[in-house]
Amino acid sequence: MTNDKFTTVPLRCPACGQQTHKTLESVVQDGGFLCGCGARNELDIERFADEIRKSASTIKDFSRNS
């Protein structure tokens, strides 16, 4: 299980293209994310959670191989 409060993934705003990093907890709580340009972006929460898990798994795998 990941620590959803600290594990982030990059998100790109479809309106302006700016990239930001958000946690699963913040996206679920907000129902998406608000970009710095002011655009509100809704996300597929299940897909986002899968990306968080993939990122955390990659980090764990990397640390085992070092």
Secondary structure per residue as TSV (DSSP state, phi and psi in degrees):
chain	resnum	aa	ss	phi	psi
A	1	M	-	360.0	139.8
A	2	T	-	-88.8	162.4
A	3	N	-	-93.8	94.0
A	4	D	T	-63.7	-15.9
A	5	K	T	-76.8	-20.3
A	6	F	T	-123.1	-21.4
A	7	T	-	-81.6	126.3
A	8	T	E	-122.5	161.5
A	9	V	E	-132.2	153.1
A	10	P	E	-75.1	140.4
A	11	L	E	-127.4	136.5
A	12	R	E	-109.4	131.6
A	13	C	-	-73.0	124.2
A	14	P	T	-69.2	-19.5
A	15	A	T	-78.2	-45.8
A	16	C	T	-119.2	-14.8
A	17	G	-	89.2	-3.6
A	18	Q	-	-65.6	139.3
A	19	Q	E	-102.0	138.1
A	20	T	E	-138.5	161.8
A	21	H	E	-111.0	132.7
A	22	K	E	-133.7	152.7
A	23	T	E	-91.2	158.4
A	24	L	H	-59.4	-43.7
A	25	E	H	-57.1	-45.7
A	26	S	H	-68.7	-37.8
A	27	V	H	-68.5	-42.3
A	28	V	H	-63.7	-46.3
A	29	Q	H	-61.0	-40.6
A	30	D	H	-90.0	-11.0
A	31	G	T	70.5	23.9
A	32	G	S	146.8	-151.0
A	33	F	E	-147.0	152.5
A	34	L	E	-104.8	121.2
A	35	C	-	-77.7	159.6
A	36	G	T	-60.9	-23.3
A	37	C	T	-79.0	-8.7
A	38	G	S	100.8	-7.4
A	39	A	-	-75.2	133.2
A	40	R	E	-91.3	128.7
A	41	N	E	-122.1	121.9
A	42	E	-	-91.6	146.4
A	43	L	-	-125.8	154.6
A	44	D	-	-77.0	105.9
A	45	I	H	-60.3	-40.5
A	46	E	H	-64.2	-42.3
A	47	R	H	-65.1	-41.6
A	48	F	H	-61.4	-43.0
A	49	A	H	-62.0	-39.4
A	50	D	H	-61.8	-41.5
A	51	E	H	-64.6	-38.9
A	52	I	H	-60.2	-47.4
A	53	R	H	-62.2	-41.1
A	54	K	H	-62.1	-44.4
A	55	S	H	-61.8	-45.8
A	56	A	H	-64.3	-39.5
A	57	S	H	-64.3	-42.2
A	58	T	H	-62.1	-42.1
A	59	I	H	-64.0	-43.9
A	60	K	H	-63.7	-43.7
A	61	D	H	-61.9	-41.3
A	62	F	H	-62.0	-43.7
A	63	S	H	-68.9	-27.5
A	64	R	H	-71.3	-29.4
A	65	N	H	-88.6	-7.3
A	66	S	-	-82.7	360.0
